[in-house]
Amino acid sequence: MPSTTITENSTSERLFREFGELLTLADASKVLGYPSYSAFRKAVYRGQVPLRIIQIDQRRGRFIKTSDLTEYLQSL
């Protein structure tokens, strides 16, 4: 079990280091392995992505919290 914890922590740290607190949907689509951003965007629209998508006032685009994505990846 310790090796799983190390892997989970390294994944979390890598995502925070590379993307910061928030990921754009384009970045999230790459991390999740979708074939294209368009395919991911359609999955979001259809409600097939089990992550909370957020919008920020005064900023263009939609985002996913890195911590939410990390939790989702660990649950797989």
ZIRARA-V743904 format. One record per run of one state. SS is the DSSP state (2 for helix, 1 for strand, 0 for the rest). FROM is the first residue (numbers start at 1). TO is the last residue. Records with the same first field share a line. If there is no record, write none. Layout:
SS = FROM-TO ; FROM-TO
This chain:
0 = 1-1 ; 20-21 ; 32-36 ; 46-53 ; 56-61 ; 76-76
2 = 2-19 ; 25-31 ; 37-45 ; 66-75
1 = 22-24 ; 54-55 ; 62-65
